[in-house]
Amino acid sequence: MPTPRIALAGTVAGAPVAEVAEAMAAVRAELEVPEDFPAGVTAAAQAAATGDLVVAAGGRRTDRTMLQLVTVDPPDSRDLDQAFGAERRPGGGIRVWYAIADVAAFVAPGDPVDVEAHRRGVTLYGPDRRVPLHPPELSEGAASLLPDGDRPALLWCIDLDSGGAPATTRLERATVRSRARLTYAEVADAVSTGTAGEPLTLLREIGELRLAAEAARGGVSLPLPDQVVAPRADGDLELAFDAPVPSEDWNAQVSLLAGIEAARIMVEAGIGLLRTLPPADERDLARLRRSAAALGVAWPEGTGYPEFVRSLDPASPAGAALLVQASRLLRGAGYTGFDGALPAEHRHAAVAAPYAHVTAPLRRLCDRATNEVVLALVEGRAVPEWAGAEVGALPAVMADAGRRDGAYVRAALDLVEALVLRGAVGGHFPALVVDVDDDRVQVQLRDPAVVARARHDGGCRPGDEVDVVVRAADPVARRIDLEVVGGG
């Protein structure tokens, strides 16, 4: 599931940017997030980037450089994990080519880069910078699927029938060559104006077919908007939403397709690592309903959570706010390793199927090992010993990384909310109570679309319309102080 990014608009300059950078540096120190890579790790990455590729088990590599592959990412991305291509099948349906960065070609188990990656777990994204999983010599250079030459990759070939269901699936080590580094906006514009070539036109077709299949099985995707600190006309700052474009959904569906197929292969073989998620808690669903009411968004009786989320418009302020809140229902996500009997809890509630992380090895530690497990199973050979060991060890490693990532994202959001509300100290905002807990209530401000805790003197009930005053907002301390002063 996607995570909303919090960014600074390019037009924001001066003191606010300096304050954000200073505050986020304090966050990284507090959470023990490493700022830089140790010298030995950097040296190992430089050697790997310029030396011979690691020869892994099943190291046969097919030349697929003739494929017309492109990457589709945000404009500032250089850690390019995936490259996409597609073509129509002569007998009907679509053949999907999906190249994944082959990190195992550069990083050997137990080497300095691997050890450091286990310490980090994931790439962290904040409003001022990203903290990468791997040194940039690899993540933004030799291992990234940039359009500047041949790259080693793990290449999925998935044949879809006319309804978008997988008919056959293959995975191989290959050498590929990306033809272009495209942004989501460029792809959406090319498709909408009719200037896109067949692969990008097919990306839309695949995305729409897979979105329909997702709805049919009861799954739900969250087209989360990025949250951007942007200047207002009066010079103050606001927390704005940057709505995703349709090509982000199409691209995400290809990634989900590979993850679902990887999970199927591992489940059938009785060994692997799955991404799991329990169903949403009913109390969280009730809170989301109250937030929808606060923002004037209808949630008809009898409409389930997946259907409601699909009805939201990420381009509207209310829809964007609710999608961000809906992401908080995806609590309890984790990883389940198995070698033998399949655990009872092995499904991903939002995907509505078993699911595995395999498409972001530059940014997520577990994907490298999971890919090696799947590749061995597809090739009919034994799973590499190191990858089999990771199946048991990675759930704990990734849980620690997930906790740090969650704390980092929360701290960044607290920071930008305080920055936005700093100029509104003493100001009053209409709000709706979405939850009550003793002397604190959770309120949804109408504008800006902030959800935060507020003090009250009793009498508040969920669903009450209230008046909230901003008593304090300190970006450096990442703290806002709200108080309910009327209504209820």
PyMOL commands that set and color helices and strands:
alter all, ss='L'
color gray80, all
select helices_A, chain A and resi 15-30+39-50+103-105+112-120+136-142+184-193+198-217+246-269+282-294+305-311+317-327+366-379+385-424
alter helices_A, ss='H'
color red, helices_A
select strands_A, chain A and resi 6-8+62-63+69-73+82-88+94-101+124-125+130-131+150-160+166-183+226-231+237-242+271-276+334-339+428-437+440-445+451-455+465-474+479-487
alter strands_A, ss='S'
color yellow, strands_A
deselect
rebuild
show_as cartoon
